[in-house]
Amino acid sequence: MSEEALNSATTRLERAVARIERANSQRQAAGSGMAEALASLEARHGTLRERVQATIEQLDVLIATEGSR
């Protein structure tokens, strides 16, 4: 392989490695954002679950009260 061809191949390889490193960094950043979004959704789901449970308990009390009349 000539020196010019070798230099050209080396340059292409360096560019490819740089693109891979950029893509990996972007993927990691996106993954971090996804983890935060998931944590937020889990917290909201927990709150919603608690509210639904409290509402069901209130309905049970109302139904029991009406049933005893």
C-alpha positions as CSV (number, residue, x, y, z in Angstrom):
1,M,0.0,0.0,0.0
2,S,1.4,3.4,-0.9
3,E,2.0,6.0,1.7
4,E,-0.8,8.2,0.3
5,A,-3.3,5.3,0.4
6,L,-2.2,4.5,4.0
7,N,-2.7,8.1,5.1
8,S,-6.1,8.2,3.5
9,A,-7.2,5.0,5.2
10,T,-5.9,6.3,8.5
11,T,-7.8,9.5,8.1
12,R,-11.0,7.6,7.3
13,L,-10.5,5.4,10.3
14,E,-10.0,8.3,12.6
15,R,-13.2,10.0,11.3
16,A,-15.1,6.8,11.8
17,V,-13.9,6.4,15.4
18,A,-14.8,10.1,16.1
19,R,-18.4,9.5,14.7
20,I,-18.7,6.3,16.9
21,E,-17.6,8.2,20.0
22,R,-20.0,11.1,19.3
23,A,-22.9,8.6,18.8
24,N,-22.0,6.8,22.0
25,S,-21.9,10.1,23.9
26,Q,-25.3,11.1,22.6
27,R,-26.8,7.7,23.4
28,Q,-25.5,7.9,26.9
29,A,-26.9,11.4,27.4
30,A,-30.3,10.2,26.0
31,G,-30.2,7.2,28.3
32,S,-29.7,9.5,31.3
33,G,-32.7,11.6,30.3
34,M,-34.8,8.5,29.8
35,A,-33.8,7.3,33.3
36,E,-35.0,10.6,34.8
37,A,-38.2,10.5,32.8
38,L,-38.9,6.9,34.0
39,A,-38.2,7.9,37.7
40,S,-40.7,10.8,37.3
41,L,-43.3,8.5,35.8
42,E,-42.9,6.0,38.6
43,A,-43.3,8.7,41.2
44,R,-46.5,10.0,39.5
45,H,-47.8,6.5,39.2
46,G,-47.3,5.9,42.9
47,T,-49.2,9.1,43.7
48,L,-52.0,8.1,41.4
49,R,-52.2,4.6,42.9
50,E,-52.4,6.1,46.4
51,R,-55.2,8.5,45.4
52,V,-57.2,5.7,43.7
53,Q,-56.8,3.5,46.8
54,A,-58.0,6.3,49.1
55,T,-61.0,6.9,46.8
56,I,-61.9,3.2,46.8
57,E,-61.8,3.2,50.6
58,Q,-64.1,6.2,50.7
59,L,-66.5,4.5,48.3
60,D,-66.5,1.3,50.5
61,V,-67.4,3.4,53.5
62,L,-70.2,5.1,51.6
63,I,-71.6,1.8,50.3
64,A,-71.4,0.3,53.8
65,T,-73.1,3.3,55.3
66,E,-75.9,3.1,52.7
67,G,-76.2,-0.6,53.1
68,S,-76.8,-0.4,56.8
69,R,-79.8,2.0,56.5
